[in-house]
């Protein structure tokens, strides 16, 4: 579980923003070229993104910013404005920064009519990225706004405007101009709303627009009060020091997400000392990856690996001794089953100003009630807080049963369904269920839509290669009831990796609802005997001859990327003289089986192509 212990009084003072972060860490890399120039669009469903920053000089802060851009796969999407231009926007310790608005306006003009293009602007001298495009766009869409500005505690530069801000129940109340994003059409209206001098104040410019109720409604502008997208850290020297003790006492599912949420805590990392006890040899690489990425930004790190052979009791005592030696003000302990979904958890616990406080983590997400429970032990009060939704628990009960698999998390569909879906289902899948969704039809009665995440696709490939027993590609196949395959492929069946029931459940939950939309009147039984991953290689099996599928309908999911992992490939529907080529990773083709859609697999000419195939309702 998670708890926080205070040995000193907590006090805080609000200061000017000095450091900023973009949260979470997934990577997507797409570079579209047009007329010899990088168009810098990143495809996320039907959306695109361009990132702008302003830097007139390559300062140390700028170089640090660029390292974070590169680390998170964002280099190809960034446009730097103003390099080599004389800075006329003031020293930024007082009113100034209008030149940033002017530079952004110049850079944005060519995109002003792109209705589906999303623009992000961030300062470069005091900002770091810790997120890739996929996660940033996902968070942006959840805000349900056309424009989102970062928020802060500090009201700058005109304190008299405070009363004009919309009232909020919690979070950061005031606009910060150092980070914002929105659709190009609205951002263009904002930066071209009125003229601003180079020496004018950019934050005041944006603030006045936001505080105009008519403009705020017209442009659908919001502040990121809860730091969903942008995290502003300021007054770091006034934050109390915390020792964060992490205990991994047994193999635990979704440990990658656990560590990412630790890293996403909205608290200055230089005020946190890390203590990790890991009893599970299975997680040594996970711990190592976390420390490789973050150890240098924390105040200190102490790790007790499995080789220490400590009992949990001994390890927790070691943690307390380490804490007392550090003389930190707070001790925050988290078990590996506790996922801290709320990045403000640590701040919120400290703000309770209690001696010992434990926060209740519950397995059902979205449920919390207002309560602060008081417990006593040996005359010492212990407070249990569930006044805010902090996070949830993962269920480790069956995880150890799958440790021989390459990716045991992939088998947690039933025990941790929400965590599983968050990692493995394509984030745009649910959009296909919207009443006005336009599901792509590349060929007659052949539909394409996002189904699984790139992570699922990659894990499925790796799971199959880890198992390694690919079929010989001949007609004789002992895996089948009759022992004969009329149209053989080099493949591995889902039941060979013990994933058959999981996959059938996935079909029922995520394939059949779309099937009912595109083929109305037919209600599938979600029954599929043939579920397999096919491997195409030029020197092994490059193509598949024309054939009918033994199914009512078939799905064919792209597991890797054409033009990167392989060349050629695709499905050709012969009667319609129509081909579906180069689907995005995780997207599926859905088409009728049996007599109507006679088709062939086009030759793979380079590399290795992987697809996942299911013959549904044979």
N, C-alpha and C positions, 0 to 999 in steps of 0.2 A: 504494500500500500504506500501511501505518501504522507509524510508528516513534517511539521516544521517546529523547531524548538528555539526559543529566544533566551539568551543569557544576559542581554543588555537591552536597555530601552531603545526603541526605534524612533528616529526622528527623520524628517525629510524637509528639503527646501527645493523649490522649483527654480531652475535656472534656464538660461537660453539653450536652445537645441545645439548640441555640439557634435552629435554622431547619429547616423541613421542607418537602417537596415531594411532590405527587402527579404521576406522570410521564405523558408522551405527550399527543398533542393531536389528537383528533377530536371532532366535535360532533354531538349528537343532541338534538332539542328536541321533546318531546311534553308536553302539559299536559292532564291529564284532570280534568274538573270533576265534582263530586258535591255536591249539595245546596248550591250556591252557594259552596262552599269548594274551594280548590285541593287536590286529593288528592295531588299531588306524586309521582305514579308515573311512572317512565320505562320504557317497554316495551323489553325486550331479549329477543327470543324469548318465552319464557313467564315471564321474570323481571321484577320491578319493583324500583325503587330509591327510597329516601328518604334524604336527607342531613341530618344534624343537626349543629349547632355550638352552642357556648355563648359568649355575649358579654353581659356586664352593662352595658358601656359601649362607645361607638363610638370606640375609640382609633385612632391612626394605623395600628397593626397590623391592626385589624379592617377599616379602610377599604381597606388594601392587599389583604387577603384577599378582600373583596367585589369588588374590581376583577378579581382572578383568576377569581372565580366567574362574573362577567359575561362576561369574555373567552372563557371556555370553554363558554358556553351552559348554565350550571348554575343560573341565578337562579331558574327556576321550580321547581326540585327541592329547594331548600334551605329548611330550617326553622331559624330562629335562636331559641334558648332563652335566657331570662333577661334580655333587654334591659329596662333600667329597674329590675331587681331588685337589692337590696343584696347585694353580694358578701361572703360569709362564709366563703370557702374558703381564707383565708390569702393571703400575698403571693407564693406559688408559687416563692419562692427556697428555701423549706424545705418540710417536710411540709405537705400541704394538697391542696385540689382535690376533696374529697369532694362538694362542692356540685354539681359537674359530673355526677357519677353520679346524684344525686338528681333533677336537672333532666332528664337523659336518661330516667330511669325515668318521670317524669311525661309527657314528650313521647311516649314509646314505647307507653304503655299501650293506646292505641286501636288499635295495630297488632299487639298481642302474639299474636293468633291467625292472622295472615296468614302461612301456611306458605311461600309463594313470594316473599314480599317481602324484599328485601335492604336492610339498614340500614347506612349509613356514618356514622361519627362522626369529626369532626376538630376539633381546637382551631382558634381563629380568629385569635389574636393573633400567632402565629408560624408560620402555615401558608400555603402558596400552592398553588393548583391549576394544573397545566399539562396537564390531560387532560380530554377530554370523556367523556360517559357510556359511549359504545360501547366505548372503549378500556379504561376502568376496569373495566367488567363483564367484558370479555374476559379481562383479567388475573386478575380475581377467580376466574372459573370455572376457569382453568388451575391455580389453587392447590389445587383439589379438596379444599376444607375448608368447613365450615359457618361458621367464624369465623376471621378472620385479623387479628392484631395487628401493628402495625409493630414493628420491632426496632431496637436501638441497641447501641453498644459499652459504654455507661455503665450500671452496675448501681445502680439507685436504687429505693427509699430504704434498703433493708435488704441490705447487702452479704453478710450471712451466708447469704442464700438462693442464692448463686451455685452452690453444689454441687448444688442440687436441679434445676437446669435440664437439659433433655435435651442430650446431647452433639451437637455439629454439626461437620462437617468444615471448613466455611468460612462466612464471612458474619458477620452481626451476631447475637450470642448472646442478648441480653436483651430482655425485653418493654418497649415504650414505649406509654404509654396515650394519647398525643396523637392517634393515628390508628388506627382499626380498622374493619372491616366484617364483616358476616355476616348470616345469615337472622334475621328478626325473632323467630322462636320461640326460637332459642338466645340471641340478645342479651338478650331479655326475661328468660330464666332467669339470665343473668349479672348484670344490674343489679338483679334482685329476689332474688338469692341470699341476701343478709343485709343488715341495716340498716347504713348508714354515716352518720356525722355530717358536717355541712358542712365541719368542720375536719379530717375524716379525710383520708387520702391516697388519691387515686384510683388511682395507679399501684400502690401496695401492694395495694389491693383487688383489682384485676384480676390482679396477679401471683400472689397466693395461690390464686386460682381456677385459673389456668393451671398452676401447679405441683402441683396435686392431680391425680395420674395418672388417677384414676377420672373426675373431671370433664372433664379434657382429652380423654379418649377418648370419653366420652359426648357431649360437645358438638362433637367433631371440631375442636378448636382448633389452629391453627398460628401460628407466628411468620413474618413475612416476612423471613427471614434474608438473602435475596439481593436485597432491595429491588426486588422485582418490581412491587409496588403502591405502596409508600411508601418515600420516601427521607428519612432523617434525616441532616442535616449539622450537625456540631457541632465546636467547636474550630477554626473557620475560620482564625483567625489563625496556626495552626500548620501549615497546609497549605503546601507549597512552591509558588512561583509557576511557572506554565507558559505558554509561548507555543504556541498551537495553530495550526499552519500548514495551510491547506486549499488543495489544488491541483486546479483543474478545467481540464484541458488539452484536453478534447474533449467533445462532447455525450455525456451519460451517462444511462442509464435510471434511473428511480426516485430522482431527486435530492431530491425532497421528503422521502422517508423517510430519505435520507442526512443531510440537515440536521436532521431531527427527532431522529435518534439522536445527532448531535453535541450538540444541546441537552439530551438526556437523560443525558449523562455525569454520573455521581454524583460531582461534584467542585464545590467552591464556585466559582461563576462569577466572583466578584470576585477570584479568584486566577488567572484565565485571561485572557490577551491573545490576540485573534484576528487572524490574518493570512490574507487570502484572495487568491489569484491565480486569476482566471477568464479563460481564453482563449476560451471559447465564448459568443458573443453570444446563442445560444439560451437560455442559463441566466441572463441578466442579471436577469430578473424573479424567478427563484428565489432568487438571492443577495439581491436587494433585499427580498424578503419575509422571509427569515431575519434580516436586519439590522434591519428594521422591528420585528420581534418581540423580538429579543434583544440588540441592540447596547448598550442602556442598562444591562444587568445584567452585562456583561463589563467587565473592568478597562479595556480599550481595544480598538479595532477599526481595522484598516488594510486597505483593499481596493485591489487593482490590477485594474481592469476591462479588458475586451477592447480599449478604445481606447488602452491603453498599448502594444499591439503588442509585448509582450515574448515572447521565446522561453522555453521551459520552463527552460532553463539559467539565463537571466538572472533569471527570476522566483524560482527557488530560491535563487540568490545573494542577491537582495533580501530574501528571507525570513530568511536567516541574519544579514544585516546588521541587519535590524530587531530580531531576537532579541537580538543582542549589545548594541544600543543600549538595549534595555529592561532588561537585566541580570536577566532571569528565570532561575530555577534549572533549568528543564527546557524542552526544545524537543520538541514532539510534532507530527509531520507526518502528514497523512492525505490520500490521493488520493481522488477522488470515486467511484472504483469500490469502495472499501472501506467496507462497511456495518458499523458497530460495534454488533453486536447485544447485547453484554454492557455494560451501563452502568457496570460497575466496571472497565472496561479500563484507563483512565488510572491509577487507583489501583494496580491489579495490576502494571502495568508499572513504576511508580515503586517499588513495594515490592521489585522484583527488585534494586534498588540496584546497577545496572550502569552503566557509562559510556555505552555505546550499545547499545540493544536494539531489535530488530525483531520484531514479532509476525506469525506466518504466518497470513494469511487464506486460507481455502480455499473452493472453490466448492460443495463438498458439505456442506450443513449437517448438524450433528449428529456430525461426525467430527472427532475430535482425538486426539492421543496425547501421552503424557507425555515431553517432551523439551526440552532447552535446548541449542541448538547454538552452538558457538563458532567464529567466523570471524575471520580476520585480514586487515587491509588496511593496508599501509604501517607495520606494527608496532603497529597499534591493534586491540585486540580488539573485535569486534562480536558481540553475543549475539542469537541468534534463538530466541525463546520460542514454543512451542506447548503449554505446560503447561496452558493454560486455553482453553476455546472462546471466542474474542473476537468473531468475526463471520464474514462471508463476502464474497466478491467478486461483483459483478454483471458480466454479460457485455455489453460495449458494442458488440460486433462489428457488428450489423445496425441499431443504433439510428438512425444517421444516414440510413438508407434511408427512414425514415418521418418525417423532420422537417417535411415539407410537410403532414402530418396535424395536426389540432388537438391530439390527445393521442397522441403517438408511444408513450408507455408502454403504451397499450392494445394495441399490436401486439407486445409482448414476451412473449407467451404461450409461445412455443417456446424462446426464448433464455434467459429468466429465469423459469421456471415457478413457483418457490416465491414469489418476490417478486410475481409477477403474481397468484397466488392470494391472497396476503395482502392485496393491495389490492382485488382485483376480485370475489372470491367471497364470498358472504354468510358471516359468521362462524358462523352457526347451520346452515349447509347440511349439514355432516357429521352433525349430530344426527338427521337424518331417516333415517340408515342404521343407527341403533342398533336392536337387536332389539325393544325395547319402545316405539319411537317411534310416536306417534299422529299420523299425517299428516292434516291437516284435509281434510274432504270437504264443501264448502259446498252442493253439489248432487249428485244421484246420479251416481256414477262420474266426478265432477269433483273434482280434488284441488288443493290449494293448499299451497305450501311456499316457504321462503326460498331463493332461487337466487343472485342477484347482489347485490353490495354497493350501497349508495346511490351511492358514487363511480362504479361502473361504469355505473349507470343515468344519472347526470348526464353522464358523459363520452360515453355513446352518444348522448344527445340533442344535446349540443354538437357532436359529430362530424358528425351528420346535418345540423344547421343550418349548420355550417361548409361542408359540401359544397353544400347549398342547393337541389339540383335535385329538388324534390318532384314526383311525378307529377301529371298534371292531374286525376286522379280519374275519367276517362272509360273506356269499355270498350276502346278501341283503345290497345294498349300494346306498343310496339316492343321492350321488354325481354324479352318472353315469346316462346317458340318459335313459337307460333301467332299472335302479334300481337294476341290478344284476351283480355281479362279479364272473366269473367262477373260477378264481384262486386268492382268496383274500389274502391280506397281511395287516399287521398293518402298516398304512402309513398316510401321510398327503400330499395332492396335492399342487402343486405350486400355483394354483389359490386361495387356501385357505389363503395363506399369501401374496396375491397380487403381486406375483413374476412371473406369467405366461408369460407375454410379455417380461420381462427381460430374462427369461430362453430361450424362443424361439429365441430371438436375439442372445443369447450366442451360441445356437446350430448352427445357421446360420453362425456365424463368426468363431467359434472355433471347431465345430464338423464336419460340412459338408466339409470343405477343406481337412481334413484328410480322410474322407469317400471316396472322389473322388480319392484319391491316392490309397487306398487299395482295393476299389471296382470300378475299372475304367469302364467308360461307363454308370454309373448310376449317375444322377444329382438330388440330393434331393431337395424337396420343403421346407425343414426345417419345416415341419408340424408335430406337435406332440400334440395329445389330452391328452394322459396319461403321466404326468410328476409328479413324486412323490418321496418322501423320505421314505424308508422302515426301520423299526426298528425290529431287531431280538433279542429275549431274550429267554433263556432256559425255563423260567416260563411263557412266554407269547406266542410268536410264534417263534420257534427255526429254522424252515426250511420251504421249499416250495416244494410242490410235483411236479413231472415232468409235463412239459407243453410246449406249443408253445406260442410265443409272437405275439400279433396282431400288427405286424409292418413289414416294409420292412427291417429295421435294428434297433437294440436296443443298447443303451449305458447303462452301469452299472458302476457307479463311487464309488470307495471306499472312505468313509468319515472319517473313523478312523482306528486305527492300530491293526492288528492281533498280538497277543502275548503280547499286552499292555492293550488294551481296551477290548479285547474279545479273546476267543479261538474258534477254529473250523471255520465254515462258508466257503464260496466259491461257485463257480458255477461248476456243472458237466454236460458236454455235453454227453449225454447218448449214442448216436449212435457211437460216436468216442471214448468212454471210456476215456475221457480226462477231467481233472479238472483244473480250474484256481483258485489258492488259495493264499491268503495273498498279494494282490496287495498293492503297496505303496499308502499312502494317497494322494488323488487328481488324481490318475491314473484311467483310464477308460478301461473297456472291451467294445469292439464294435463287435457285431456279427449279422449275418442275423436273421431275425424273421421268422414267419410262419413255413413252413414244414421242413426246412433242419436242424435246430439246436434245436432239442428237448432237454430240459435241466431241471435241478432241482437246488434248493438252498440247499446246504449241512448244516447240523445242527450246530447251534451256541451252544457251550457247556458251555461257561462261559462268563459273562459280557454282554455288549450290542454292537451289530454290527449295523452300519448305512450304507446304500447305497442309492445313487441317481439314479433313473431309468427313462429313457424316451423311449417310443415306437414311433419311428420316421417314418413318412409316412405310417400310418396305411392303 
